[in-house]
Amino acid sequence: MRTDARARARPFRGLAAFLGTEVLVQAHEELAMATSMVVQVVLLVFVWVLNPGLIGVALVGAVLFSMFAMGQRVLNEAAYIRIDHKVSDLYLASPLSAEAYFLGISAGVLLVYLAPVVVVAVLATVVVHLTVADVGLLALLAAAVWLTSASIGYVFSTAFRDNRAIWAYSSLFFNVFGVLPPVFYPFGLFPVALRPVVLLMPPSAAAAILQGVLGAATLTHAELLLAAGGLAGESAGLFAFASYWARRTVRGR
Amino acid sequence: MAAVRSRTRAGRAAVSMSGEALRSDQLRKVYRSKGGPPVEALAGVTMRVARGERVALLGRNGAGKTTFLRIASTLLRPTSGTIEVFGCDVDRAPEKVRPYIAVVPQEGKPFFHLTPREQIYSYLRARGLGRETSKVRTADALERMSLTEFADRLSITLSGGQRQRTMVATVIATEAPLLFLDEPTIGMDPFARRSVWESLRNLTRRGSTILLTTHYLDEADALSQRLYIVDRGTVLVEGTAEDLKRSVGGTLKVLLPQGAAEVERFRSFGSCVPDGESLTVIASPERLGELMDVAVRSHLTATVGPVTLEEAFLRVVGRSINED
């Protein structure tokens, strides 16, 4: 028996090697990396021109939006290698676990596209005078937003058979949920009646929590609880669901 | 069907490296889509593949070859019936089967932004093989697929045939006990195809089992030790290429490009297969002279050659393998 006989269904088996593959693959996309911050920079310029006093809120929002937008890249990458390359079959019909495949793509996107986000985060730290605790909170919330968006991106990628349809829907989804709610602008400017809705959306929930902590918005206890509980539940729940879904969709029906 | 269900419930979930590499019993697959009628891609396929064998599934496009391969390689669930790999039920315990198989998907392409060397090495590492083993096997597979010269060029710069060779090399390097190859030599030049065939023969000599699909008759003839001809989701015939050629009823084929209209004149010489305007007559060498006399009297040109798998396929399926 030449194949590793110890090979068994272990969650995340083969993750490190597949993650390395994905990082290698995506690190060649220099142009995509360079353009990954275009929307954020444009919105930051708008805010700077219209109201320089809100640039701190917008910088923090740009970090969170960037993490949310990574889900769109996960969606595109997972769909591309499944639909165009069919190389997914090579990996899924192997000892590599389906969970490792999903997380490998997601973490590969994160590692390759993280550098410009860190630059914006450093800028936010300087401009807003974030404390170590604030930075820790920002990192935690950013991680939760990434987890939800990567999970959503992967699950969506399995629903399409044509990349052209994906381009349209992914752009719509991630921009509507990432730009429209109060991510780049203060939570207090959003209509009161619709606030519970945006507190259930990962990027705006994270932004609202941070704005509350930094004193840029006033949140009631209920609102803070809804945002934090919602984000925690969504990130854990969606990650668990995406892991289950990755396993389930290895085999077509 | 009751027997099938009962067997499925009791299906084995432990891998055994003795006995058959693959067996399927009454395997069915029905695709259902919204708004369209269900399509039966497999209509009860029963198949056996012994360890160390090279077996080809031969059939026209849409015959069900890829569906069978996808079910066997744990990528698709069957509608009913059973399929086992090394004695382990594929449907019940796919994760136990996966360490023992490797798949070249149909029309699969390597990552464009990896070199063939990176592609093969990283795939072996993702399968759990060690660094040194992966390195050695990568170099070996590159050499066997004549890819050494291109080993460090990004796949995006390679030709279609070179990319396909990279895919085959990736899977060959695993040395998995059971390899599934879906149209492995598509897009390759004749020289590269022969390299692939030789590598696959070497693998089976070293104990691996190979199940491949192809619609290249020469590939099935040259490579497979046994083949299954499938059409419309059903196995029509199974045997060696020589068995199938013998079953045609003669050792010579006489092609009469304008002979279809004169089919009745040739019936007494052997089996006649009209195809458009042309007519193929399968004949024995003893009656060839007489047949040629009839052709000349009918003002027909004729070419004579040995019977190939093509005639066997035509006789079994009733249509050419390339006919849509």
Interface residues (C-beta under 8 A of the other chain):
Chain A: M1 R2 T3 D4 A5 A7 R8 A9 R13 G14 A17 F18 G20 T21 L24 V25 Q26 A27 H28 E29 I81 D84 H85 K86 V87 D89 L90 Y91 L92 A93 S94 P95 L96 S97 V250 R251 G252 R253
Chain B: M17 R70 S73 T74 L75 L76 R77 P94 E95 K96 R98 P99 Y100 I101 A102 V103 V104 P105 Q106 E107 G108 K109 P110 F111 F112 H113 L114 E118 S122 Y123 R125 A126 R127 G128 L129 L154 M167 T170 V171 T174 E175 A176 P177 F180
